[in-house]
Amino acid sequence: MTKTTLRKAGGSAITTVPALISDSLKLNIGDELTWEIENGKVILKALKPVRKKSKLDDLLDKFEASQNVRSLEDEQWLNSAPRGKELL
């Protein structure tokens, strides 16, 4: 559990978002948040979706072998000699 203190700023009460929370939600300055009250508890939600890290196996499952078919143009380019000062 993380604890913060309400402070007065103009006519509003403000608080900070602890680094532990902003880091885990990948929040940045300027991101929008929503505040809700549910069963006597305050629920704070980020409006942007939290990006899930992809696993290599999940990415490879989406890959179809048919997408890896080389065209005649691809083969000619791969088999051609360098034309400039490319490093091999």
N, C-alpha and C positions, 0 to 999 in steps of 0.2 A: 504494500500500500504506500502511496506517495501522498504527502500532505503539503498544501500551499495555504497562503493567507490572503483574504480579500483585502484590497486597498481601495481608497477613494481616488477617482480621477474625474474631475468635473462633476457631472451628475450621475456618474455610473460607478459601480463597484467592479474592480478588475482583479484578475489573478493571472498567474503565469502557467504555462504548460511545461511541466518538468521535462528535462532532457530525456529521461528514460522513456517517457511516453511519446514525445515528438520524434525521437530516433526510431522507436519501434514502428510507428505509423508513417515514418518518412515524411513528416510534416515540414513545410518550409514557411518562412515569413511571407505573409500574404495569402496563404491557403485559407479557404473558408471552412468554418466549423458550424455545426448546428447544435443547439442546446435543447434538450427535452426533459420533462419531468415525468417519471414513470414510477408509480408506487412509492412516492416520497424520495426517490433518488434522481440525481441529475445525470443525464446521459449526454455525453459529448461525442459527436460523430464528425469525422472528416468528410467533406463532400466529394473529395476525389477518391477514386478507388485505390485501395492498397495493392500495389503491384506484387504479384506472387513470383518468386524466383522459379524459373523453369529448370527442370532436370533434363539432362541430356537424353535419357531414355524416352521421356515424354515428347521431346522435340523430334527424335528419330521416328517415333511411332506415327507422327503426322506426315513424314516424308514418304513419298511414293517413288519406287524405283523408276517408274516411267518418266519422272521429272528429270532424270539424270541422262536422258538420251541426247547424245551429241549430234548436232546437225553437220552436214557436209562442210558448211562454212566454219564451224567450230574445229573440225578435224584439220582443215586446211591451215587455219591459224595456228593450231597447236604444233603442227608438223613443219611450219615454215621457219626459215632461217632468220636470225635477227637482222634488222635493217638499219639500225642506228648503233648507239653505244650502250645497248642494254647489257646489264650484268646477268650472267647466267649462273 
